[in-house]
Amino acid sequence: MLLKIHSINAQMEFKFNALTGVFLIPNVGLEVQLTEKSSAQLDVLASFWDSFNGSPLHITQIFPEYRRYFKSNMKGFFIGGHIGVGMFTLKKYGKAKYTYQSGRNTYFGFTVGYKLDIGKNWGLEFFVGGGSQQANYRGYDSNGQRVDSKDEIRPRPFNLSGELIPYRGGIMVVYRIPLFKNEKK
């Protein structure tokens, strides 16, 4: 594989999601070219808000992803398949019988996007991704007491939830670093 990477003008890209950065939720990534039209990426998103609108907002997501580009050198349209893991403590959208939830989740899905150059080593990447999200969580009231199992004779250790939803996206600011340069003799 290293010989294959060396035979192309391989590159590595560092990324920062400008969209989530506006909300002070950092999302950074590293993408490495594997072949002329494919790459592997790892990105991480994390927030550490102790109080957001009266509730905690702690989110951590890690996504390894394989990407396939329609053009060479990691440019233009791409699709990718990913798996991911995450942890969360947050208030669920909609009406919930508890103040916040805390748990773990897994993701299985796809990403679509478009990458363009804006300078010699700089680019922008527009992307959105989604798929199956499976969570194990517990519900708590504002005092930190568990409230999702009070009425049960045998309380469950965790609640389970699964949905098909969009769960990632944004605008990545990309900085490109060449790994190898083919010298023609």
SEVONU-847696 format. One record per residue (C-alpha): residue number from 1; x, y, z. Coordinates in steps of 0.25 Angstrom, whole numbers, m for minus. Layout:
SEVONU-847696
resi=NUM&east=X&north=Y&up=Z
...
END
This chain:
SEVONU-847696
resi=1&east=0&north=0&up=0
resi=2&east=12&north=10&up=3
resi=3&east=17&north=7&up=m11
resi=4&east=4&north=10&up=m17
resi=5&east=3&north=23&up=m9
resi=6&east=17&north=27&up=m13
resi=7&east=14&north=24&up=m28
resi=8&east=3&north=36&up=m27
resi=9&east=5&north=50&up=m23
resi=10&east=m1&north=46&up=m9
resi=11&east=m5&north=57&up=1
resi=12&east=m11&north=59&up=15
resi=13&east=m21&north=69&up=19
resi=14&east=m24&north=75&up=32
resi=15&east=m38&north=81&up=34
resi=16&east=m46&north=89&up=43
resi=17&east=m62&north=90&up=42
resi=18&east=m65&north=105&up=41
resi=19&east=m80&north=103&up=43
resi=20&east=m78&north=96&up=56
resi=21&east=m67&north=105&up=60
resi=22&east=m77&north=117&up=60
resi=23&east=m84&north=110&up=72
resi=24&east=m71&north=107&up=79
resi=25&east=m72&north=92&up=76
resi=26&east=m59&north=88&up=70
resi=27&east=m59&north=78&up=59
resi=28&east=m46&north=74&up=53
resi=29&east=m41&north=64&up=43
resi=30&east=m29&north=57&up=36
resi=31&east=m31&north=51&up=22
resi=32&east=m20&north=43&up=15
resi=33&east=m20&north=39&up=1
resi=34&east=m19&north=24&up=m2
resi=35&east=m20&north=23&up=m17
resi=36&east=m23&north=33&up=m28
resi=37&east=m38&north=34&up=m25
resi=38&east=m39&north=29&up=m11
resi=39&east=m36&north=33&up=3
resi=40&east=m37&north=30&up=18
resi=41&east=m42&north=40&up=28
resi=42&east=m43&north=41&up=43
resi=43&east=m51&north=53&up=49
resi=44&east=m55&north=56&up=63
resi=45&east=m65&north=66&up=68
resi=46&east=m66&north=70&up=83
resi=47&east=m74&north=80&up=91
resi=48&east=m72&north=82&up=106
resi=49&east=m84&north=92&up=110
resi=50&east=m87&north=90&up=125
resi=51&east=m100&north=98&up=123
resi=52&east=m106&north=102&up=109
resi=53&east=m120&north=107&up=111
resi=54&east=m121&north=101&up=125
resi=55&east=m116&north=87&up=121
resi=56&east=m103&north=81&up=119
resi=57&east=m98&north=79&up=105
resi=58&east=m86&north=69&up=105
resi=59&east=m84&north=62&up=91
resi=60&east=m73&north=54&up=86
resi=61&east=m73&north=47&up=72
resi=62&east=m62&north=40&up=65
resi=63&east=m63&north=36&up=50
resi=64&east=m54&north=27&up=42
resi=65&east=m58&north=28&up=28
resi=66&east=m54&north=22&up=14
resi=67&east=m56&north=32&up=3
resi=68&east=m57&north=30&up=m12
resi=69&east=m55&north=42&up=m21
resi=70&east=m60&north=44&up=m36
resi=71&east=m48&north=52&up=m39
resi=72&east=m33&north=50&up=m36
resi=73&east=m25&north=56&up=m24
resi=74&east=m37&north=57&up=m14
resi=75&east=m45&north=68&up=m22
resi=76&east=m59&north=70&up=m26
resi=77&east=m71&north=61&up=m22
resi=78&east=m69&north=49&up=m13
resi=79&east=m77&north=39&up=m5
resi=80&east=m72&north=32&up=7
resi=81&east=m76&north=20&up=16
resi=82&east=m74&north=22&up=31
resi=83&east=m76&north=16&up=45
resi=84&east=m75&north=24&up=57
resi=85&east=m76&north=24&up=72
resi=86&east=m80&north=35&up=82
resi=87&east=m84&north=39&up=96
resi=88&east=m94&north=50&up=100
resi=89&east=m101&north=57&up=111
resi=90&east=m111&north=66&up=106
resi=91&east=m126&north=70&up=105
resi=92&east=m133&north=63&up=94
resi=93&east=m141&north=71&up=84
resi=94&east=m156&north=70&up=86
resi=95&east=m164&north=67&up=98
resi=96&east=m157&north=58&up=108
resi=97&east=m161&north=54&up=122
resi=98&east=m147&north=57&up=127
resi=99&east=m138&north=68&up=127
resi=100&east=m126&north=62&up=120
resi=101&east=m121&north=49&up=115
resi=102&east=m107&north=43&up=116
resi=103&east=m101&north=31&up=108
resi=104&east=m93&north=25&up=97
resi=105&east=m97&north=23&up=82
resi=106&east=m92&north=17&up=69
resi=107&east=m94&north=21&up=55
resi=108&east=m94&north=14&up=42
resi=109&east=m96&north=22&up=29
resi=110&east=m91&north=30&up=17
resi=111&east=m86&north=44&up=14
resi=112&east=m87&north=52&up=1
resi=113&east=m79&north=65&up=m2
resi=114&east=m72&north=73&up=m11
resi=115&east=m57&north=79&up=m9
resi=116&east=m51&north=91&up=m16
resi=117&east=m38&north=98&up=m16
resi=118&east=m38&north=113&up=m12
resi=119&east=m22&north=114&up=m12
resi=120&east=m9&north=106&up=m14
resi=121&east=m11&north=98&up=m1
resi=122&east=m25&north=102&up=3
resi=123&east=m39&north=97&up=0
resi=124&east=m53&north=96&up=5
resi=125&east=m61&north=84&up=7
resi=126&east=m76&north=84&up=7
resi=127&east=m82&north=71&up=13
resi=128&east=m94&north=64&up=20
resi=129&east=m96&north=50&up=25
resi=130&east=m106&north=42&up=32
resi=131&east=m111&north=28&up=34
resi=132&east=m114&north=19&up=46
resi=133&east=m112&north=24&up=60
resi=134&east=m113&north=14&up=71
resi=135&east=m112&north=19&up=86
resi=136&east=m112&north=13&up=100
resi=137&east=m116&north=24&up=110
resi=138&east=m122&north=28&up=123
resi=139&east=m131&north=40&up=126
resi=140&east=m129&north=49&up=138
resi=141&east=m136&north=61&up=144
resi=142&east=m130&north=74&up=148
resi=143&east=m125&north=69&up=161
resi=144&east=m117&north=58&up=154
resi=145&east=m127&north=47&up=159
resi=146&east=m130&north=36&up=149
resi=147&east=m145&north=37&up=145
resi=148&east=m147&north=27&up=133
resi=149&east=m148&north=15&up=142
resi=150&east=m156&north=19&up=154
resi=151&east=m169&north=12&up=150
resi=152&east=m162&north=m1&up=146
resi=153&east=m162&north=m14&up=155
resi=154&east=m148&north=m17&up=150
resi=155&east=m141&north=m5&up=145
resi=156&east=m134&north=m6&up=132
resi=157&east=m119&north=m2&up=132
resi=158&east=m121&north=6&up=119
resi=159&east=m132&north=11&up=110
resi=160&east=m130&north=8&up=95
resi=161&east=m133&north=17&up=83
resi=162&east=m130&north=15&up=68
resi=163&east=m133&north=24&up=57
resi=164&east=m129&north=28&up=42
resi=165&east=m125&north=42&up=43
resi=166&east=m115&north=52&up=37
resi=167&east=m104&north=54&up=48
resi=168&east=m92&north=61&up=42
resi=169&east=m89&north=72&up=33
resi=170&east=m83&north=85&up=31
resi=171&east=m72&north=93&up=23
resi=172&east=m58&north=89&up=26
resi=173&east=m47&north=98&up=24
resi=174&east=m36&north=89&up=18
resi=175&east=m20&north=91&up=18
resi=176&east=m13&north=81&up=9
resi=177&east=1&north=76&up=11
resi=178&east=8&north=68&up=0
resi=179&east=13&north=54&up=6
resi=180&east=22&north=50&up=m6
resi=181&east=25&north=57&up=m19
resi=182&east=28&north=49&up=m32
resi=183&east=40&north=54&up=m38
resi=184&east=41&north=52&up=m53
resi=185&east=55&north=49&up=m58
END
